[in-house]
Amino acid sequence: MTTITLPEGTAERAIAIRREIHRHPELGFEEHNTQAIVERELDELGIAHRRVAGTGVVAVVRGAHPGRVSGLRADMDALPILEDSGEPCASEIKGKMHACGHDAHTAMLLGAARTLQLTRDDLHGAAVLLFQPAEEGPGGALPMIEAGALDDPTVDAVTMLHVDPRLATGTIGITPGPVNAAADEFHLTIRGKGGHGAYPHKAIDVIPCAAATILALQNVAARETDPLASIVVTIGTIEGGYRNNVIADRVHMTGTVRTHDPAIRAAAEEKLRRIVDGVAAAYGARAELQMLYGYPPVVNDAALANGFAAYMREHARIPVQRPAPTMGGEDFAYFAQRVPGVMVRLGIYSEAAGSIHSGHSPQFRLDEDAIPTGIATLVAFARAVGDGSVPLA
């Protein structure tokens, strides 16, 4: 339990909203129904709001006392996954699923909106509520920022929650510094010369070349990066060939590169190009590499992260842990680049609730007992920023 009291019925309402959103998942920039739910709840609370970035919503709760302005962000989109969770409120849209907790993120921010609005006589400053589309892609944070989401009023510090099955329900995690990785993408095509499978000496076979390339790319992490640093190079798809007795003339692959350190990120493309070109040349083939740079790393402001962790320990009976960074991507990074930011991990691990699977899994389930903790954490951040209880660089 938390010492941050929520108005009666707030957690129950948030759980009902979460289930409503979970049953009707929407992909990035398709969140029209979710947007309508958010606007319905804000209208009921009398909170002014506006649409941004198509399906995004920005709202403002203004306190009765002067103070700083906090930003509270929740992502709203789902994933193209066929749900196999066994949830009573499982997706009713085939092939779409809230497999990463964004339904809960949105519901908890609405719970925080309710709490802040009903207690605004005690609130310093203002809280800007950022309901963001398309975190899973193509990215809604930048369009919201470019539409002025942080500017009216000007946000001084921003936070978000992300559910995390590494942490037990009832706990939160706050870690200063890099906490999520840059999420970059590459497309690789290897071209050779097709032919008959019975006469390989008359062709340039790209299938063994592709296999050798995949193995060689693992050297970027295994032999070309400091073992105490971090990089992931993953081939996610591979496509090539026509039939069993035809030598393929083309193989196409896609993959991802994940890094925390900007220097390692900047050097990765040259390493990939050297390896794929060298392996292709050894097989008499040609390689074409295209890099697509995605979200930057999420870097928690150290002063804000440490200050908010201390605040939570003092003002709430919520255990605060310091989990290790992950290699997942998050476009909250753009918010945290503009103003001091902190991504807070919300523990949801519960064997009893079946909340044991990682995000992006068809079996992902959420322990709804974590929702009051999440609402209280968002409310605490708004209050701590507003009254100056946490330092800002």
C-alpha angles and dihedrals in degrees: 000000000000130000087221099094119218121208114261112280095013097117092043091051091049091051091051091050091048091054092047091053092043092057091053108041119182130194126233115309089002094087096118095130092044090049089052091051091051092048091047091054094044091049090051089053093046093240116152114235144169137199121249135173093016102283099023126106131206120193134173131214109195119205126220093240132059117258146114127312123248127198120215114191131194127176118222110191131105134213133253093251130128105237119238099163102113090229113160087227094047121161116287091196110084113232095014126093143165092237097154104049100257090133088060092044090057094044093049092050089052088050089052090048090054093048095047093045093050092046099037091121085074096040123106118210119345141294120224111206112211114196102185130196130210104020090149088055160008085007131253102193097080094047089051092049092047088051090058100258091148096041110064097078100008110246116228099189135003137204141180137189124228121187112238126192090197089075128061120250110270095037134093132204126220120178125174120226127018111003104160130035134242107263110216128169135209136193118204127189122186115197127196137143123292125223148140117312090229093059107046093158089069094055140053104237113212095186096077088038090056091048092051090047093054091051093045093052089062087070089073088073100025101046111007103049129067106260089228091056125066138239133150123200112187131176105212103176137022127183131174146118136059110227142336097279100040124091108225120238095196140033123185123199135178128198148158135243118205124192140159100195116074091214092054090046092051093050097046099082094056090050093050092048093049092051099045093044092048095048092046091051091051089057095042091249135117128240127208115194125188120186120204113193114215137173117350120231119286107242116190113217103248098217093046094045095049092042094050092046089054091047092053092049090052101040104032136044090229117123110237118209132183106228123192119261118264133220092233120116127238129178090212078092089084092056090048090051091057100045135004106290142182128194110210121204115221115208115231102159111133125147090195091058094041088242095142106108126097124247118277090035120125086225094054113137130177126222101226090201085080093064098083089051090052094049091048091050093053091047091049091052092052091050095044094050093042097053096037097250092136125055122244121200 
